[in-house]
């Protein structure tokens, strides 16, 4: 027992040393995603989990040196709106926690809304799905509750998670409310998109003290949660059709909400209005065919047209986002191939989503930022490039995942 305690103590001490390691990344092509742009043959010094210095010929006697040899260095990548740490196997209900479906367990309150539902309480930083994304450069993601059959119109709350394998606290200031609109949400509201605003309007009136006969839509906790967002809180609207985006903008302005558009397949059609309102949009750059009647305006140039109009653009995969988060950089490459400037493509998976969700401590390579960094074999937006080293908060991440283990186990022996 004593021997085991000593081993554990030594392990903790060694872990602390590793976490506090000072690293000098020397001679990289540094894509800062900041005002200074891209810097060739540049050094980055990491100390105490943050970027301490960026420049030429940095000297740090206490640092472990990583020779970049001109390879690209970027901020850690955004994984999109996902259920990473909330879902391991989608077909196994015991590993799926991102949606609230009261009707599946107890009789559901008709049209009840539960904005107080917060997926952060189910987040598992040790999920086996997370390392699969980290080894390909993904260091943070937005935990996003999803609307599900039998669930409410307001999906609940989520926030930015750091994918370091142990942190359970979300990034300060990143908490957001998620609301589904359009035809996809119609089954949640009596098969009418008109009913969506009827219910949202009643929820807001309840929050502001209006009394209604019969059943309320909100619990006491729900009204308290809604009150926080009515004071300028961030609300993510899942919506695709141009006219529905316009209505969401008007609704948000009327009620003092800070809107973010997610999906936004037809957002390019209302780009001027989005830019004027300074409302950011998260799109899937690969959506080029209508999947339903809300997406007739689908185009691969969506991101480029939004960016050209002055809209802040970020990316999120629309299907199987949790397991495919690592592919988001490739979709950024597709957006670049369809007119988006390369720097804007990288910003859409680094600095932009960090800024959109209030995480000012990440997404750029600059002094004082978190040392969430990725060293690449080549162009990070190229499908053939690999993440060679990943740091999260200055901590070098293991480049082993379930998939790499399976690859090594079953690869033909030479």
C-alpha positions in Angstrom: 0.0 0.0 0.0 2.8 2.4 1.0 4.7 1.5 -2.2 1.7 2.2 -4.3 1.2 5.6 -2.6 4.8 6.5 -3.3 4.4 5.5 -7.0 1.2 7.6 -7.3 2.9 10.6 -5.6 5.9 10.4 -8.0 3.5 10.1 -10.9 1.6 13.2 -9.8 4.9 15.1 -9.4 6.1 14.0 -12.9 2.7 15.0 -14.4 3.0 18.5 -12.8 6.5 18.9 -14.3 5.2 17.9 -17.7 2.3 20.3 -17.5 4.7 23.1 -16.5 7.2 22.3 -19.3 8.7 25.2 -21.2 8.8 24.6 -25.0 10.6 26.5 -27.7 9.2 25.8 -31.2 12.0 27.0 -33.5 11.9 28.0 -37.1 8.2 27.5 -38.0 6.0 29.1 -40.6 3.7 30.6 -38.0 0.1 31.3 -39.1 -0.8 33.6 -36.2 -4.4 34.2 -37.4 -3.8 37.7 -35.9 -3.1 41.1 -37.3 0.6 40.3 -38.1 -0.5 37.5 -40.5 1.9 34.7 -41.4 5.5 34.8 -40.1 8.2 32.7 -41.8 11.2 31.2 -39.9 9.7 32.3 -36.6 10.1 30.9 -33.0 7.3 30.5 -30.5 8.1 30.2 -26.8 5.6 28.4 -24.5 5.8 28.9 -20.8 3.3 28.1 -18.0 0.7 27.0 -20.6 0.7 30.2 -22.5 2.5 31.8 -25.4 5.3 33.8 -23.8 7.1 35.1 -26.9 6.8 35.1 -30.7 9.8 36.3 -32.8 13.2 35.5 -34.3 16.1 33.8 -32.6 14.4 33.4 -29.2 16.8 32.1 -26.5 15.4 30.2 -23.5 17.9 28.0 -21.7 15.2 26.2 -19.7 13.1 25.2 -22.8 12.8 21.9 -24.6 13.4 22.8 -28.2 11.2 21.5 -31.1 12.7 22.1 -34.5 9.9 23.0 -36.9 12.2 23.3 -39.9 9.8 25.6 -41.7 6.7 23.5 -41.2 3.4 25.2 -40.5 2.3 26.1 -36.9 -1.3 27.0 -36.3 -3.6 27.6 -33.4 -5.5 24.5 -32.2 -8.5 23.9 -34.4 -12.2 24.2 -33.6 -14.3 21.0 -33.9 -17.6 22.7 -34.7 -20.9 22.3 -32.9 -20.6 18.7 -31.6 -21.5 16.2 -29.0 -17.9 15.3 -28.3 -17.8 13.9 -24.7 -21.6 13.6 -24.8 -21.9 10.8 -27.3 -19.6 7.8 -27.8 -21.8 5.3 -29.7 -24.9 6.9 -31.3 -26.8 3.6 -31.3 -26.2 3.0 -27.6 -28.6 5.2 -25.5 -26.4 4.9 -22.5 -23.6 6.9 -24.2 -25.9 9.6 -25.7 -26.5 12.7 -23.5 -26.8 15.7 -25.8 -30.6 15.8 -26.2 -33.5 16.1 -23.7 -36.4 13.9 -24.6 -38.8 13.9 -21.6 -41.5 11.9 -23.5 -39.1 9.0 -23.8 -39.1 8.4 -20.0 -42.0 10.3 -18.4 -45.2 11.8 -19.8 -44.0 15.0 -21.5 -45.5 18.4 -20.7 -47.3 19.5 -23.9 -45.0 21.8 -25.8 -43.0 22.3 -22.6 -39.6 24.2 -22.9 -36.6 23.5 -20.7 -33.9 26.1 -21.4 -32.2 25.2 -18.1 -31.1 21.9 -19.6 -27.3 22.1 -19.7 -25.2 19.5 -21.5 -22.1 20.5 -19.6 -23.2 18.3 -16.7 -22.9 15.2 -18.9 -19.6 16.1 -20.5 -17.0 13.3 -20.2 -13.5 14.6 -21.0 -12.2 11.1 -21.1 -14.5 10.0 -23.9 -12.7 7.6 -26.3 -13.9 9.7 -29.3 -12.0 12.8 -28.2 -8.4 11.6 -28.8 -9.4 10.6 -32.4 -10.0 14.3 -33.0 -7.1 15.6 -31.0 -4.5 13.7 -33.0 -5.7 15.6 -36.0 -5.4 19.0 -34.5 -8.7 19.6 -32.9 -8.3 21.3 -29.4 -11.7 22.8 -28.6 -15.3 22.3 -29.5 -18.7 23.8 -28.8 -20.9 21.3 -26.8 -24.2 21.7 -28.5 -27.5 20.3 -27.3 -29.6 18.9 -30.1 -33.3 18.9 -30.8 -34.7 15.4 -30.9 -38.1 13.8 -31.5 -40.1 14.2 -28.4 -37.8 17.0 -27.2 -38.4 20.7 -26.8 -38.0 23.5 -29.3 -35.3 25.1 -27.1 -32.6 22.4 -27.0 -30.8 23.8 -23.9 -27.4 25.2 -23.1 -23.9 24.4 -24.1 -20.4 25.9 -24.1 -16.8 25.6 -25.3 -15.0 22.5 -24.1 -11.2 22.2 -24.1 -10.3 18.7 -25.3 -7.3 18.1 -23.1 -8.7 14.8 -21.6 -9.3 16.2 -18.1 -10.9 19.7 -18.0 -14.6 19.7 -17.2 -15.0 23.5 -16.9 -16.2 25.2 -20.0 -14.5 28.3 -21.4 -15.6 31.4 -19.4 -18.2 33.5 -21.3 -19.0 30.7 -23.8 -22.3 29.6 -22.4 -25.0 29.7 -25.1 -28.6 28.8 -25.6 -29.7 26.7 -28.6 -33.0 27.1 -30.5 -34.2 25.1 -33.5 -36.2 26.9 -36.2 -37.5 26.1 -39.6 -38.9 22.9 -41.1 -36.5 20.7 -39.2 -38.0 21.9 -35.9 -41.7 21.8 -37.1 -42.3 18.3 -35.6 -41.4 19.8 -32.3 -44.1 22.5 -32.6 -47.2 20.8 -33.9 -45.8 20.6 -37.5 -45.9 24.4 -38.0 -43.0 26.8 -38.1 -45.5 29.6 -37.2 -46.0 27.8 -33.8 -42.3 28.2 -33.1 -42.6 31.9 -32.6 -45.9 31.5 -30.8 -44.1 29.3 -28.2 -41.0 31.4 -28.0 -43.1 34.6 -27.5 -45.0 33.0 -24.7 -41.8 31.8 -23.0 -40.4 35.3 -23.1 -43.7 36.8 -21.7 -43.6 34.2 -18.9 -40.0 35.1 -18.1 -41.0 38.8 -18.0 -43.8 38.1 -15.5 -46.9 37.5 -17.6 -49.4 35.1 -16.1 -51.2 32.5 -18.2 -54.1 30.3 -17.4 -53.5 26.5 -17.6 -50.0 25.0 -18.0 -46.9 27.2 -18.3 -44.2 26.5 -20.8 -41.4 27.2 -18.4 -40.4 26.0 -14.9 -39.0 28.4 -12.3 -35.5 27.4 -13.3 -36.4 27.8 -16.9 -37.6 31.4 -16.4 -34.4 32.2 -14.5 -32.3 30.8 -17.3 -34.3 32.7 -20.0 -33.9 35.9 -18.0 -30.1 35.7 -18.4 -30.3 35.4 -22.2 -32.9 38.2 -22.4 -30.3 40.4 -20.9 -28.1 40.1 -24.0 -27.1 36.4 -23.8 -25.9 34.5 -26.8 -28.5 32.4 -28.6 -27.6 30.0 -31.4 -30.5 29.6 -33.9 -30.4 26.5 -36.1 -32.0 27.8 -39.3 -31.4 27.4 -43.0 -34.0 29.2 -45.1 -33.3 32.9 -45.9 -36.7 34.2 -44.8 -36.4 32.2 -41.6 -33.0 33.8 -40.9 -34.5 37.2 -41.4 -37.3 36.4 -38.9 -34.7 35.1 -36.4 -32.8 38.4 -36.7 -35.9 40.4 -36.2 -36.9 38.3 -33.2 -33.5 38.6 -31.6 -33.4 42.3 -32.0 -36.9 42.7 -30.6 -36.0 40.7 -27.5 -32.5 41.8 -26.8 -30.8 38.5 -27.7 -27.3 38.1 -29.2 -27.9 35.8 -32.1 -25.6 33.3 -33.9 -26.9 31.6 -37.0 -26.0 27.9 -37.4 -26.6 25.9 -40.5 -27.4 29.0 -42.6 -27.5 27.2 -45.9 -29.2 30.2 -47.5 -27.4 32.7 -45.4 -25.6 34.2 -48.4 -29.0 35.5 -49.7 -29.3 37.7 -46.6 -25.5 38.4 -46.2 -26.0 42.2 -46.2 -28.5 42.0 -43.4 -26.3 39.7 -41.4 -23.3 41.9 -41.8 -25.2 45.1 -40.9 -26.5 43.4 -37.7 -23.0 41.9 -37.0 -24.4 38.4 -36.6 -21.9 35.6 -37.2 -22.8 32.4 -39.1 -21.6 28.8 -38.8 -21.9 26.9 -42.0 -21.0 23.6 -43.5 -18.9 24.4 -46.6 -19.8 21.0 -48.2 -23.5 21.6 -48.4 -24.1 22.2 -52.1 -27.4 20.3 -52.7 -30.8 20.9 -51.0 -31.5 18.2 -48.3 -35.0 19.7 -47.8 -37.2 22.5 -48.9 -35.4 25.0 -46.6 -32.1 24.5 -48.6 -33.0 25.3 -52.2 -30.3 28.0 -52.2 -27.4 25.7 -51.2 -24.1 26.5 -52.8 -20.4 25.8 -52.2 -19.8 29.5 -52.4 -21.9 30.2 -49.3 -18.9 30.9 -47.0 -17.1 33.0 -49.6 -20.1 35.2 -50.3 -20.7 35.7 -46.6 -17.1 36.6 -46.0 -17.0 39.0 -48.9 -20.1 40.8 -47.5 -18.4 41.3 -44.2 -20.0 38.5 -42.1 -17.9 36.6 -39.6 -17.9 33.0 -40.7 -17.0 29.8 -38.9 -17.5 26.2 -39.9 -19.3 23.2 -38.4 -20.1 19.9 -40.0 -23.8 19.3 -40.4 -23.9 15.5 -40.2 -22.2 13.2 -37.7 -20.3 16.2 -36.4 -18.9 14.6 -33.3 -17.2 11.7 -35.1 -16.2 13.8 -38.1 -14.9 16.9 -36.3 -11.4 16.1 -37.4 -12.5 16.6 -41.0 -13.6 20.2 -40.5 -10.2 21.5 -41.7 -10.7 19.7 -45.0 -14.1 21.4 -45.4 -12.3 24.7 -44.8 -10.0 23.7 -47.7 -13.1 23.1 -49.9 -14.4 26.6 -49.0 -11.0 28.0 -50.1 -11.3 26.1 -53.4 -14.7 27.8 -53.9 -13.6 31.4 -53.4 -12.8 31.9 -49.7 -9.4 33.4 -49.1 -7.0 30.9 -47.4 -6.4 33.1 -44.3 -10.2 33.4 -43.9 -10.5 29.6 -44.2 -8.1 29.0 -41.4 -9.7 31.8 -39.3 -13.1 30.0 -39.7 -11.8 27.0 -37.7 -9.6 28.9 -35.2 -10.0 32.6 -34.3 -13.5 33.2 -35.5 -15.3 30.5 -33.6 -13.3 31.4 -30.5 -14.4 35.0 -30.8 -18.0 34.1 -31.7 -18.3 32.2 -28.4 -16.5 34.6 -26.2 -13.3 32.6 -25.7 -10.8 35.4 -26.2 -8.0 33.3 -24.7 -7.5 31.1 -27.8 -7.7 30.9 -31.6 -4.6 33.0 -32.3 -0.9 32.8 -31.9 0.0 35.8 -29.8 1.6 36.6 -26.5 -0.7 35.8 -23.6 -2.9 33.4 -25.6 -3.4 29.8 -24.5 -0.7 27.6 -26.0 -3.1 25.5 -28.0 -0.9 24.8 -31.0 -0.5 22.3 -33.9 2.6 21.6 -35.9 1.7 20.3 -39.4 3.6 18.3 -42.0 2.2 20.6 -44.7 -0.7 22.9 -45.5 -3.3 22.3 -42.7 -6.2 22.8 -45.1 -4.8 20.0 -47.4 -6.3 16.5 -46.9 -2.8 15.0 -47.3 -1.2 16.9 -44.4 -0.9 15.5 -40.9 -0.8 17.0 -37.4 2.7 16.0 -36.2 2.5 17.5 -32.7 -0.4 19.0 -30.7 -0.2 21.1 -27.5 -3.2 22.1 -25.4 -2.5 24.6 -22.7 1.2 24.0 -23.4 0.8 20.3 -22.6 2.0 18.0 -25.4 -0.8 15.6 -26.3 -0.4 11.9 -27.0 -0.6 11.2 -30.7 -2.3 7.8 -30.0 -6.0 7.2 -30.4 -8.3 4.2 -30.7 -8.0 4.5 -34.4 -4.2 4.6 -34.5 -4.1 1.5 -32.2 -6.5 -0.4 -34.5 -4.5 0.7 -37.5 -1.2 -0.6 -36.0 -2.9 -3.8 -34.8 -4.3 -4.8 -38.1 -1.8 -3.2 -40.6 -0.1 -5.9 -42.7 3.2 -6.9 -41.2 6.3 -6.2 -43.3 
